[in-house]
Amino acid sequence: MDDDLPETVKKCLDILDENVEILANLEESLDDEQEDELTPYMQLHELYDMAEDVSEKSKIRHAESNFMKRQAEDSF
């Protein structure tokens, strides 16, 4: 019975990793849908600024997701 414990813990960690990623992706999708808004007649510099914001936000979300994964791994 004790021999099965490490394998069981590994399976639980695998399931947790899958669920954390799924939940993070769902959160991103919901946030993206809420922010989808057309703004007519934008200037080029406004589009450039918007593209930078999207890039930064994506990097932050990726970092948050990796942080949550590390936290989950460290808790076991």
GITA-V501579 format. One line per field, one symbol per residue. ss: DSSP state (H for helix, E for strand, L for the rest). burial: # if it has 24 or more other ideal C-beta (glycine too) atoms within 12 Angstrom, else .. Layout:
ss=???
burial=???
This chain:
ss=LHHHHHHHHHHHHHHHHHHHHHHHHHHHHHHHHHHLLLLLLLLHHHHHHHHHHHHHHHHHHHHHHHHHHHHHHHLL
burial=...................#...#........................................#...#.......
